[in-house]
Amino acid sequence: MELFDVELLDPRVDFVFKRIFGSENNKDVLLAFLNRIFTRVGEPPLTEIILMNPYTEKDDPLDKQSIFDVYAKTAEGKLIDIEMQLFNKYDIEKRTLFYWSKRYAGQLQQGEKYQELKKCVTINILNYPFLPNDEYHNVFHLSEDRTGIPLTDDIEIHVLELPKLDNEIPSNGGLENWLLFLKGINTTYWEALKMNEPGLKKAMDTLQYLSQDSEARRLYEARQKYLHDEASMLEGAKQAGMKMGMQEGMQAGIKEVAKNMLELNLDIATIAKATGLSEKEILELKN
């Protein structure tokens, strides 16, 4: 079957992302991707990576216990957590710090020394704009405000925002090629991306294979439906909260008007007619 005879799965769906980057057979793909992230900010390339939660057939797209981020460790013990976010779940910054802290603290067993704690890196790949700038790759550390002196190098958070990425094909290798692949750029440009980044070939081959596998597609569609339903529920709850807040604000404003009318010594019946409040509610305000 030719590459373009089948509709490709979306690599931004976390289930597919983990199959591509988080399986034992594709550790070389993950290593190439991570090295493009780290070398872009001046860090030395990694030579080896160990998967801490490799993808297995037991990962159920509808099981809340299944973890679809990619969790890995370097040969030196540095911990790296990569999460693909298709939809905005809100409070991503607090969620990031919460899970980073669990990874960091979880390294120590009872009686072990703090010196044994290793650096923890979180990489969030977002399918929505988040930070108030035009940069698609932002990196955060813990440092002093005025002088920039680092307190510790143990915390490092990368935020990669796909919508901020220009769709223009780069003229050479680099992180943009990988992100364009994830973003779902037209497959007619894949050859150019592979020429820039040979490591992308295996990622593309994996996506093509998954797209032709009926069981993988069934699981993908189940996961995609789950994520869309979850996003719809979150958005619905947000809209309901905004509506409730508006209603509460209007009610508070009406009561404030009623208080002002009471101060003008207007009779309760007139105030009730003007505000729509019951006489009982107005008497409670008066008291």
Contacts in CASP RR format, 6 or more apart in sequence:
PFRMAT RR
TARGET T0000
AUTHOR 0000-0000-0000
METHOD contacts of the structure
MODEL  1
MELFDVELLDPRVDFVFKRIFGSENNKDVLLAFLNRIFTRVGEPPLTEII
LMNPYTEKDDPLDKQSIFDVYAKTAEGKLIDIEMQLFNKYDIEKRTLFYW
SKRYAGQLQQGEKYQELKKCVTINILNYPFLPNDEYHNVFHLSEDRTGIP
LTDDIEIHVLELPKLDNEIPSNGGLENWLLFLKGINTTYWEALKMNEPGL
KKAMDTLQYLSQDSEARRLYEARQKYLHDEASMLEGAKQAGMKMGMQEGM
QAGIKEVAKNMLELNLDIATIAKATGLSEKEILELKN
1 212 0 8 1.000
3 187 0 8 1.000
3 190 0 8 1.000
3 208 0 8 1.000
4 187 0 8 1.000
6 208 0 8 1.000
6 211 0 8 1.000
6 212 0 8 1.000
7 211 0 8 1.000
8 187 0 8 1.000
8 207 0 8 1.000
8 208 0 8 1.000
8 211 0 8 1.000
9 16 0 8 1.000
9 207 0 8 1.000
9 210 0 8 1.000
9 211 0 8 1.000
9 216 0 8 1.000
9 217 0 8 1.000
9 220 0 8 1.000
10 16 0 8 1.000
10 184 0 8 1.000
10 224 0 8 1.000
11 17 0 8 1.000
11 20 0 8 1.000
11 181 0 8 1.000
11 182 0 8 1.000
11 184 0 8 1.000
11 203 0 8 1.000
11 207 0 8 1.000
12 84 0 8 1.000
12 86 0 8 1.000
12 125 0 8 1.000
12 127 0 8 1.000
12 162 0 8 1.000
12 182 0 8 1.000
12 183 0 8 1.000
12 184 0 8 1.000
13 84 0 8 1.000
13 86 0 8 1.000
13 220 0 8 1.000
13 223 0 8 1.000
13 224 0 8 1.000
13 227 0 8 1.000
14 68 0 8 1.000
14 69 0 8 1.000
14 83 0 8 1.000
14 84 0 8 1.000
14 85 0 8 1.000
14 86 0 8 1.000
14 223 0 8 1.000
14 227 0 8 1.000
15 59 0 8 1.000
15 61 0 8 1.000
15 68 0 8 1.000
15 219 0 8 1.000
15 220 0 8 1.000
15 223 0 8 1.000
16 207 0 8 1.000
16 210 0 8 1.000
16 220 0 8 1.000
17 68 0 8 1.000
17 70 0 8 1.000
17 84 0 8 1.000
17 125 0 8 1.000
17 182 0 8 1.000
18 55 0 8 1.000
18 59 0 8 1.000
18 68 0 8 1.000
18 69 0 8 1.000
18 70 0 8 1.000
19 55 0 8 1.000
19 206 0 8 1.000
19 210 0 8 1.000
19 216 0 8 1.000
20 26 0 8 1.000
20 29 0 8 1.000
20 203 0 8 1.000
20 206 0 8 1.000
20 207 0 8 1.000
20 210 0 8 1.000
21 29 0 8 1.000
21 30 0 8 1.000
21 33 0 8 1.000
21 70 0 8 1.000
21 82 0 8 1.000
21 203 0 8 1.000
22 30 0 8 1.000
22 51 0 8 1.000
22 54 0 8 1.000
22 55 0 8 1.000
22 70 0 8 1.000
22 72 0 8 1.000
23 51 0 8 1.000
23 54 0 8 1.000
23 55 0 8 1.000
24 51 0 8 1.000
24 54 0 8 1.000
26 202 0 8 1.000
26 203 0 8 1.000
26 206 0 8 1.000
27 49 0 8 1.000
27 51 0 8 1.000
28 199 0 8 1.000
28 202 0 8 1.000
29 199 0 8 1.000
29 202 0 8 1.000
29 203 0 8 1.000
29 206 0 8 1.000
30 49 0 8 1.000
30 51 0 8 1.000
30 70 0 8 1.000
30 72 0 8 1.000
31 46 0 8 1.000
31 48 0 8 1.000
31 49 0 8 1.000
32 197 0 8 1.000
32 199 0 8 1.000
32 200 0 8 1.000
33 178 0 8 1.000
33 203 0 8 1.000
34 46 0 8 1.000
34 49 0 8 1.000
34 72 0 8 1.000
34 80 0 8 1.000
34 82 0 8 1.000
35 45 0 8 1.000
35 46 0 8 1.000
36 173 0 8 1.000
36 174 0 8 1.000
36 175 0 8 1.000
36 177 0 8 1.000
36 178 0 8 1.000
36 197 0 8 1.000
37 123 0 8 1.000
37 137 0 8 1.000
37 158 0 8 1.000
37 160 0 8 1.000
37 175 0 8 1.000
38 44 0 8 1.000
38 45 0 8 1.000
38 46 0 8 1.000
39 45 0 8 1.000
40 137 0 8 1.000
40 174 0 8 1.000
40 175 0 8 1.000
41 137 0 8 1.000
41 139 0 8 1.000
46 74 0 8 1.000
46 75 0 8 1.000
47 75 0 8 1.000
48 74 0 8 1.000
48 75 0 8 1.000
49 72 0 8 1.000
49 73 0 8 1.000
49 74 0 8 1.000
49 80 0 8 1.000
50 72 0 8 1.000
50 73 0 8 1.000
50 74 0 8 1.000
50 75 0 8 1.000
51 70 0 8 1.000
51 71 0 8 1.000
51 72 0 8 1.000
52 71 0 8 1.000
52 72 0 8 1.000
52 73 0 8 1.000
52 79 0 8 1.000
53 67 0 8 1.000
53 69 0 8 1.000
53 70 0 8 1.000
53 71 0 8 1.000
59 66 0 8 1.000
59 67 0 8 1.000
59 68 0 8 1.000
60 66 0 8 1.000
61 219 0 8 1.000
61 220 0 8 1.000
61 222 0 8 1.000
61 223 0 8 1.000
61 226 0 8 1.000
62 222 0 8 1.000
62 223 0 8 1.000
62 226 0 8 1.000
68 84 0 8 1.000
69 81 0 8 1.000
69 82 0 8 1.000
69 83 0 8 1.000
69 84 0 8 1.000
70 81 0 8 1.000
70 82 0 8 1.000
70 83 0 8 1.000
71 79 0 8 1.000
71 80 0 8 1.000
71 81 0 8 1.000
71 82 0 8 1.000
71 103 0 8 1.000
72 79 0 8 1.000
72 80 0 8 1.000
72 81 0 8 1.000
72 82 0 8 1.000
73 79 0 8 1.000
73 80 0 8 1.000
74 80 0 8 1.000
76 118 0 8 1.000
77 118 0 8 1.000
78 118 0 8 1.000
78 119 0 8 1.000
78 120 0 8 1.000
78 121 0 8 1.000
79 103 0 8 1.000
79 104 0 8 1.000
79 107 0 8 1.000
79 118 0 8 1.000
79 119 0 8 1.000
79 120 0 8 1.000
79 121 0 8 1.000
80 120 0 8 1.000
80 121 0 8 1.000
80 123 0 8 1.000
81 99 0 8 1.000
81 100 0 8 1.000
81 103 0 8 1.000
81 120 0 8 1.000
81 121 0 8 1.000
81 122 0 8 1.000
81 123 0 8 1.000
82 123 0 8 1.000
82 125 0 8 1.000
83 122 0 8 1.000
83 123 0 8 1.000
83 124 0 8 1.000
83 125 0 8 1.000
84 125 0 8 1.000
84 127 0 8 1.000
84 182 0 8 1.000
85 92 0 8 1.000
85 124 0 8 1.000
85 125 0 8 1.000
85 126 0 8 1.000
85 127 0 8 1.000
85 128 0 8 1.000
86 127 0 8 1.000
86 227 0 8 1.000
86 231 0 8 1.000
87 127 0 8 1.000
87 128 0 8 1.000
87 227 0 8 1.000
87 228 0 8 1.000
87 230 0 8 1.000
87 231 0 8 1.000
87 234 0 8 1.000
88 126 0 8 1.000
88 128 0 8 1.000
88 130 0 8 1.000
88 231 0 8 1.000
89 95 0 8 1.000
89 234 0 8 1.000
90 234 0 8 1.000
90 238 0 8 1.000
92 124 0 8 1.000
92 126 0 8 1.000
92 130 0 8 1.000
96 122 0 8 1.000
96 124 0 8 1.000
96 157 0 8 1.000
99 122 0 8 1.000
100 120 0 8 1.000
100 122 0 8 1.000
100 155 0 8 1.000
100 157 0 8 1.000
103 120 0 8 1.000
103 122 0 8 1.000
104 117 0 8 1.000
104 120 0 8 1.000
104 154 0 8 1.000
104 155 0 8 1.000
107 116 0 8 1.000
107 117 0 8 1.000
107 118 0 8 1.000
108 114 0 8 1.000
108 116 0 8 1.000
108 117 0 8 1.000
117 154 0 8 1.000
118 154 0 8 1.000
119 153 0 8 1.000
119 154 0 8 1.000
119 155 0 8 1.000
119 156 0 8 1.000
120 154 0 8 1.000
120 155 0 8 1.000
120 156 0 8 1.000
121 156 0 8 1.000
121 157 0 8 1.000
121 158 0 8 1.000
122 156 0 8 1.000
122 157 0 8 1.000
122 158 0 8 1.000
123 157 0 8 1.000
123 158 0 8 1.000
123 160 0 8 1.000
124 157 0 8 1.000
124 158 0 8 1.000
124 159 0 8 1.000
124 160 0 8 1.000
125 160 0 8 1.000
125 162 0 8 1.000
125 179 0 8 1.000
125 182 0 8 1.000
126 159 0 8 1.000
126 160 0 8 1.000
126 161 0 8 1.000
126 162 0 8 1.000
127 162 0 8 1.000
127 163 0 8 1.000
128 161 0 8 1.000
128 163 0 8 1.000
129 161 0 8 1.000
129 163 0 8 1.000
129 164 0 8 1.000
130 159 0 8 1.000
130 161 0 8 1.000
131 138 0 8 1.000
131 159 0 8 1.000
131 161 0 8 1.000
134 164 0 8 1.000
135 164 0 8 1.000
136 160 0 8 1.000
136 161 0 8 1.000
136 162 0 8 1.000
136 164 0 8 1.000
136 165 0 8 1.000
136 179 0 8 1.000
137 158 0 8 1.000
137 159 0 8 1.000
137 160 0 8 1.000
137 175 0 8 1.000
138 158 0 8 1.000
138 159 0 8 1.000
138 161 0 8 1.000
139 156 0 8 1.000
139 157 0 8 1.000
139 158 0 8 1.000
139 159 0 8 1.000
140 155 0 8 1.000
140 156 0 8 1.000
140 157 0 8 1.000
140 158 0 8 1.000
140 159 0 8 1.000
141 150 0 8 1.000
141 153 0 8 1.000
141 155 0 8 1.000
141 156 0 8 1.000
141 157 0 8 1.000
142 150 0 8 1.000
142 151 0 8 1.000
142 152 0 8 1.000
142 154 0 8 1.000
142 155 0 8 1.000
143 149 0 8 1.000
143 150 0 8 1.000
143 151 0 8 1.000
144 150 0 8 1.000
144 151 0 8 1.000
160 179 0 8 1.000
162 179 0 8 1.000
162 182 0 8 1.000
162 183 0 8 1.000
165 176 0 8 1.000
165 179 0 8 1.000
165 180 0 8 1.000
165 183 0 8 1.000
167 180 0 8 1.000
167 183 0 8 1.000
167 185 0 8 1.000
169 180 0 8 1.000
169 189 0 8 1.000
169 192 0 8 1.000
169 193 0 8 1.000
169 196 0 8 1.000
170 176 0 8 1.000
170 177 0 8 1.000
170 196 0 8 1.000
171 196 0 8 1.000
172 196 0 8 1.000
173 196 0 8 1.000
173 197 0 8 1.000
174 196 0 8 1.000
174 197 0 8 1.000
177 193 0 8 1.000
177 196 0 8 1.000
177 197 0 8 1.000
177 200 0 8 1.000
178 197 0 8 1.000
178 200 0 8 1.000
178 203 0 8 1.000
180 189 0 8 1.000
180 193 0 8 1.000
181 190 0 8 1.000
181 193 0 8 1.000
181 200 0 8 1.000
181 203 0 8 1.000
181 204 0 8 1.000
185 193 0 8 1.000
190 200 0 8 1.000
190 204 0 8 1.000
193 200 0 8 1.000
194 200 0 8 1.000
194 201 0 8 1.000
194 204 0 8 1.000
210 216 0 8 1.000
210 217 0 8 1.000
210 220 0 8 1.000
211 217 0 8 1.000
254 275 0 8 1.000
254 276 0 8 1.000
254 277 0 8 1.000
255 275 0 8 1.000
255 277 0 8 1.000
255 281 0 8 1.000
255 285 0 8 1.000
257 274 0 8 1.000
257 275 0 8 1.000
258 271 0 8 1.000
258 275 0 8 1.000
258 277 0 8 1.000
258 281 0 8 1.000
258 282 0 8 1.000
258 285 0 8 1.000
259 285 0 8 1.000
261 270 0 8 1.000
261 271 0 8 1.000
261 274 0 8 1.000
261 275 0 8 1.000
262 271 0 8 1.000
262 282 0 8 1.000
262 285 0 8 1.000
262 286 0 8 1.000
268 279 0 8 1.000
268 282 0 8 1.000
268 283 0 8 1.000
268 286 0 8 1.000
269 279 0 8 1.000
271 277 0 8 1.000
271 282 0 8 1.000
272 278 0 8 1.000
272 279 0 8 1.000
272 282 0 8 1.000
275 282 0 8 1.000
277 285 0 8 1.000
END
